[in-house]
Amino acid sequence: MGGTFIGVTDDFAYNVVRDPCSVHDLHAAILARMGIDHEKLTCLFQGRKFRLTDVAGVPIRGVKA
């Protein structure tokens, strides 16, 4: 079994100790691995185009399919 760890937390899993990652970055990385450009993926809601990653999000390197 394999896997990838993104970031490290303290002993109580409460504070980030190393390599913090935002939810937007994680979503961008997942979409990038699926071959979808997260900046072009939008949905129209109340007259505004929203992105899953909002105005942030940079795909994380090291995330593998």
N, C-alpha and C positions, 0 to 999 in steps of 0.2 A: 504494500500500500504506500502510495506517495502523497505528497501534498506540499503546499507552500504556505509559509508563515509570512504575514504582512504586518510588520510592527511587533513590538514587544510591550507587554504591560507589567506592572509591578506584581507582587505576590498575591494581592487581593483582586487583580484584574480590574482595577479602578482607574489608575493613571497610566498614560502612555509614557514609556521609558525611552523607546527608540523607534525611529521610522514611523512617525504618525501618518495616518491616511484618512482623508475625509470620505464621507459616503459618496460625494460627487465623483471623486477620483476612482473609487471602487466601481461605481456604475459605468464610468467612462472606460475603464479597463475591461470590464465584462463585455460591453458593447463592441469594443475594438477587437476582442478575440472572436466575436461573432461576425466580424466583418462589416459592422455598422458604424458610420461616422456619427458620434454622439452630438456633434454640433449641427448636423442636418436633420436629426430625428426630432421632429416637433409635433405637437398636437395643438389644435385650436381650442381654447377654453376662454369663455367670456370675452371674445374679441381679441385675445392676445395669443400669440404662438408661444407655448411653453416647451422647454426642453427637460428631459429627465434629469440632466445634470445642471439645470438652471443656468446661471452665468459663469459657473466655475467648472472644474473637472479637467484633469489632465490624466490620461491613461497611465497606470502604474507599470513600470517595467518589471519584468520578472514574473508576471502572472501568466500562467500557461493554461492551455485548454486541456 
